[in-house]
């Protein structure tokens, strides 16, 4: 059984898109890893819990 395939959409000149999810100490990820869920949601551990980033397209 194979897992889901990850596709990252690239912008011009091979750059990956960036998304700001918050500012301040509460959004400090302290170099935590980014974990991808089965539906493609990126979960990042931050100071006060988790931040989830989903593709709205």
N, C-alpha and C positions, 0 to 999 in steps of 0.2 A: 504494500500500500504506500502510495506516495503522498507527501504533504502538499500543502498549497504552494503555488509558485508565487514568488515575489517579483513584482514589476515596479520599478521606480521610474517615473517619468522625468526625463531630463529637459532642461531649458536650453536656450541657445548656448553654444560653446561648451557643452557637456556639463553644465552646472546643475546640481540637484536643487529642487525648490526648498526654501526655508520657511518655517512658520513660527512666529512668536506666540507662545501660549501664556505668558505672564512675565511680570518683572518683580524684583524684590527678593528678599530672603526666602519667602515661602515657595518660590519656584526654582530655588537653587538645587540642581540635580547632583551636585558633588561628584561629578564624573560617573554617575550611575549608567549602566548599560540601557540601551533601548531594546525592548522586547516586543516582537510582533505577534499579535494574537491570530487565531485561525481566520478571522474575518478581515485581516489586514490592518487592524487598529494598532497603532504604535503606543505602547505604555511605557512611561518614564517615571521612575521613582524620584519624587521631589521631597523637600524637607518635611512637609506636612502630610504626605500621602502619595498619591499617584496622579499623574496627568495623562490623559488619553487624547490622542490626535487621530481623527478619522478623515478619510477623503470624502468630501461632500459632492464629488462629481458623479 
